[in-house]
Amino acid sequence: RQQCRKRKRTEQSLKAKRLSDRQRSKRKVHLGQAFQRWREFREQKGFKSDAGLAVLLIDRYVNFSSLLWDYFDSIPYIQNTLNIICLHI
C-alpha cells in the first residue's frame, strides 16, 4: 500500500493558514460537557447549523429578559430591592 506524502507548504501558505486558524479560533465557543446536549437539542429542533440554533437561543433570551425586566420595573418593591442589590455589587 502506497502512503500519501504530505504536501509541503510554502512560507506564504503557512502564514495564511495560521491567520485563518487564529481567526477561526476566535469564533469558537467551547461547550465542554454540554456538547452532547447541544447536539441533541439542535437535532431535536431541526437546525442544520450551530449558528442557527445560537441565534434562536440568544433571541429568545433577549426577548424573555426584556419582558422580565419590564415586569420587574412595574413593581416598586422589586425595583427598590434591585437598586439596593446593584449598589452593593
Buried (B, 14 or more C-beta within 10 A) or exposed (E): EEEEEEEEEEEEEEEEEEEEEEEEEEEEEEEEEEEEEBEEEBEEEEBEEEEEBBEEEEEEEEEEEEEEEEEEEEEEEEEEEBEEEEEEE
